[in-house]
Amino acid sequence: MADVASRFVRALTVTERAGLVRLRESGPRGSRLRAEVILLSAARVAIPEIGRRLGLSRPTVTSCLGRFERSGLAGLPDRRRSGRPNRISSEVLHHIAMVVKARPRDLGIQGTRWSLTRLRQYLVEAGVVPALSVESLRIAMKRAGLAFTSPRIGQIQKGVTTMIPGAFEYHAPSTIGEATALLARLGDDAKVLSGGQSLIPMMKLRLATPKHLVDINGLPGLAYVREDGGALRIGGLTREADLEESDVVQRRYPLLADTCRAIADPLVRNMATIGGNLAHGDPANDHPATMLALGAEVVAVGSGGERKIPIGSFFTGPFSTALKPDEIVVEVRVPAPKPGSGGAYVKMERKVGDFATAAVAVQITLGAGGVCEQAGIGLTNVGSVPIKATKAEAALVGKRPDDTAIKQAAQLAAEAAQPQEDLRGSVEYKKDLVRVLTGRALRKAIERAQKGG
Ligand SMILES: Cc1cc2nc3c(=O)[nH]c(=O)nc-3n(C[C@H](O)[C@H](O)[C@H](O)COP(=O)(O)OP(=O)(O)OC[C@H]3O[C@@H](n4cnc5c(N)ncnc54)[C@H](O)[C@@H]3O)c2cc1C
């Protein structure tokens, strides 16, 4: 049976993995558990260990894996493993008809001519279909009367365009009222488009296939950075580059300044917005942990009016937030730092521009005698949601943050991390990384607090 487990590892496609994650987080009760079993197996966790972690017997785990192997999982895009050919939807056939008009190499597949194998490789890698046998593809193409023609030069020919994302309708409202009314009417079929730096890549991989895009870039008055009423107010459409260059951020919010500099690269930062970074709900994004450390508040406007959401209850799961489908993030509010405050963001990335292997955000306030009055610690990419290391924070408050206190807080932060093993490292490595990065961030934040911010 160990073989079955390892076969999943080789066979899970990007779309299938995303579907399993979705089921694990929000599927019906039974599917949630089954999806978790399959994902653990795909992460090469052995069957006895899966049973131990989930409190299941070995036969239950084995039978769940076997059933998935034979017939897939209800709620996932169709994945027949029984040897019968998959049914291919007319939308996919339409896609194939356009794809085969381009050269394989134009779409990232080696070769100058299409073959069934190359086409199947493209369709699975691009996430157009979750899994597909060459035989199913041959039968579907024959039934639809599709054949490979001579390759044409380039993807775009006169009158023929190969779309990588799914088809969608584009809306460009000019007021917030118009935008929220549209979102309320279109419901789950619509997505807000801001900088497009996360949404567009997901659409290109077909991990997101919204039927409608509501572009909010034309909404006036949503891009600003100013201190007002005891808080730093950042408009939802503020670009990372503008936040990074903001004078008040540079002078008074070093944690935020560090974070902006650590996000992606200048090209991405020119487009990406603070609202999009938080609304995307990606635990690998950098702002969420920083906002947790800063105790920020998200202001959202929907068709029912305005709502203030404390950052602590904003992230509800991987890629999920407390936002309703018709709500737009219009502002992020960060409490103004008290005297004696300092902050720092320390990120470990494999190369410049990458998401964090792990990162730690610290905001600290020192009172009389250098005693810690307030501490905020947020962790990036070491859990299914950004993590607030509350025990580590509590361990600092009321003490002078000397070496012993820093070490203790760093250890508690590492214990709060719940990373998963992946290409960036093992669970043990990532936890230890959190310990080291927390120590560094604390020391930097304390030094800044002692210098006055
Ligand atoms: C090459 C590359 C590297 C990257 N590296 C990093 C990195 O190191 N750190 C990091 O944090 N991020 C990184 N990112 C991700 C990206 O920077 C953020 O996710 C980005 O800030 C998203 O903002 P956006 O405006 O582009 O959002 P979009 O892509 O337009 O939208 C993202 C999601 O948020 C929703 N949304 C957007 N704006 C709003 C709003 N105002 N109200 C409600 N919902 C909204 C959209 O519907 C969508 O679901 C990287 C991206 C790329 C392409």
The ligand as an SDF file (V2000), in Angstrom:
LIG
                    3D

 53 58  0  0  0  0  0  0  0  0999 V2000
    6.7420   37.4010   -9.0140 C   0  0  0  0  0  0  0  0  0  0  0  0
    5.9140   37.6590   -7.7940 C   0  0  0  0  0  0  0  0  0  0  0  0
    6.5260   37.6340   -6.5530 C   0  0  0  0  0  0  0  0  0  0  0  0
    5.7830   37.8940   -5.4110 C   0  0  0  0  0  0  0  0  0  0  0  0
    6.4190   37.9210   -4.1960 N   0  0  0  0  0  0  0  0  0  0  0  0
    5.7270   38.3130   -3.1020 C   0  0  0  0  0  0  0  0  0  0  0  0
    6.3830   38.4710   -1.8510 C   0  0  0  0  0  0  0  0  0  0  0  0
    7.5810   38.2700   -1.7080 O   0  0  0  0  0  0  0  0  0  0  0  0
    5.6200   38.8660   -0.7930 N   0  0  0  0  0  0  0  0  0  0  0  0
    4.2850   39.1230   -0.8910 C   0  0  0  0  0  0  0  0  0  0  0  0
    3.6630   39.5200    0.0910 O   0  0  0  0  0  0  0  0  0  0  0  0
    3.6440   38.9720   -2.0630 N   0  0  0  0  0  0  0  0  0  0  0  0
    4.3350   38.5730   -3.1600 C   0  0  0  0  0  0  0  0  0  0  0  0
    3.6860   38.4220   -4.3520 N   0  0  0  0  0  0  0  0  0  0  0  0
    2.2050   38.4900   -4.3650 C   0  0  0  0  0  0  0  0  0  0  0  0
    1.6700   39.8610   -4.5980 C   0  0  0  0  0  0  0  0  0  0  0  0
    2.6090   40.8490   -4.4330 O   0  0  0  0  0  0  0  0  0  0  0  0
    0.5700   40.1490   -3.6230 C   0  0  0  0  0  0  0  0  0  0  0  0
   -0.3410   39.1180   -3.4170 O   0  0  0  0  0  0  0  0  0  0  0  0
   -0.1130   41.3990   -4.1460 C   0  0  0  0  0  0  0  0  0  0  0  0
    0.2200   42.4030   -3.2940 O   0  0  0  0  0  0  0  0  0  0  0  0
   -1.5700   41.2880   -4.3950 C   0  0  0  0  0  0  0  0  0  0  0  0
   -2.0670   42.6050   -4.6430 O   0  0  0  0  0  0  0  0  0  0  0  0
   -2.7260   42.9760   -6.0020 P   0  0  0  0  0  0  0  0  0  0  0  0
   -3.1870   44.3740   -5.8740 O   0  0  0  0  0  0  0  0  0  0  0  0
   -1.8280   42.6620   -7.1170 O   0  0  0  0  0  0  0  0  0  0  0  0
   -3.9920   41.9970   -5.9480 O   0  0  0  0  0  0  0  0  0  0  0  0
   -4.7210   41.2250   -7.1060 P   0  0  0  0  0  0  0  0  0  0  0  0
   -3.8000   40.2250   -7.6950 O   0  0  0  0  0  0  0  0  0  0  0  0
   -5.4080   42.1650   -8.0030 O   0  0  0  0  0  0  0  0  0  0  0  0
   -5.8180   40.4650   -6.2170 O   0  0  0  0  0  0  0  0  0  0  0  0
   -5.4570   39.4660   -5.3070 C   0  0  0  0  0  0  0  0  0  0  0  0
   -6.7220   38.9640   -4.5990 C   0  0  0  0  0  0  0  0  0  0  0  0
   -7.2420   39.9460   -3.7290 O   0  0  0  0  0  0  0  0  0  0  0  0
   -8.5590   40.3750   -4.1330 C   0  0  0  0  0  0  0  0  0  0  0  0
   -8.5280   41.8300   -3.9910 N   0  0  0  0  0  0  0  0  0  0  0  0
   -7.6000   42.6660   -4.4990 C   0  0  0  0  0  0  0  0  0  0  0  0
   -7.7990   43.9020   -4.0610 N   0  0  0  0  0  0  0  0  0  0  0  0
   -8.8920   43.8590   -3.2640 C   0  0  0  0  0  0  0  0  0  0  0  0
   -9.6050   44.8370   -2.5230 C   0  0  0  0  0  0  0  0  0  0  0  0
   -9.2030   46.1280   -2.4710 N   0  0  0  0  0  0  0  0  0  0  0  0
  -10.6900   44.4430   -1.8360 N   0  0  0  0  0  0  0  0  0  0  0  0
  -11.0970   43.1550   -1.8520 C   0  0  0  0  0  0  0  0  0  0  0  0
  -10.4700   42.1840   -2.5250 N   0  0  0  0  0  0  0  0  0  0  0  0
   -9.3800   42.5410   -3.2270 C   0  0  0  0  0  0  0  0  0  0  0  0
   -8.7150   39.8920   -5.5550 C   0  0  0  0  0  0  0  0  0  0  0  0
  -10.0640   39.6280   -5.8620 O   0  0  0  0  0  0  0  0  0  0  0  0
   -7.8800   38.6320   -5.5460 C   0  0  0  0  0  0  0  0  0  0  0  0
   -8.6140   37.5780   -4.9850 O   0  0  0  0  0  0  0  0  0  0  0  0
    4.4020   38.1700   -5.5160 C   0  0  0  0  0  0  0  0  0  0  0  0
    3.7770   38.1970   -6.7600 C   0  0  0  0  0  0  0  0  0  0  0  0
    4.5300   37.9410   -7.8980 C   0  0  0  0  0  0  0  0  0  0  0  0
    3.8490   38.0000   -9.2430 C   0  0  0  0  0  0  0  0  0  0  0  0
  1  2  1  0
  2  3  1  0
  2 52  2  0
  3  4  2  0
  4  5  1  0
  4 50  1  0
  5  6  2  0
  6  7  1  0
  6 13  1  0
  7  8  2  0
  7  9  1  0
  9 10  1  0
 10 11  2  0
 10 12  1  0
 12 13  2  0
 13 14  1  0
 14 15  1  0
 14 50  1  0
 15 16  1  0
 16 17  1  0
 16 18  1  0
 18 19  1  0
 18 20  1  0
 20 21  1  0
 20 22  1  0
 22 23  1  0
 23 24  1  0
 24 25  2  0
 24 26  1  0
 24 27  1  0
 27 28  1  0
 28 29  2  0
 28 30  1  0
 28 31  1  0
 31 32  1  0
 32 33  1  0
 33 34  1  0
 33 48  1  0
 34 35  1  0
 35 36  1  0
 35 46  1  0
 36 37  1  0
 36 45  1  0
 37 38  2  0
 38 39  1  0
 39 40  1  0
 39 45  2  0
 40 41  1  0
 40 42  2  0
 42 43  1  0
 43 44  2  0
 44 45  1  0
 46 47  1  0
 46 48  1  0
 48 49  1  0
 50 51  2  0
 51 52  1  0
 52 53  1  0
M  END
$$$$
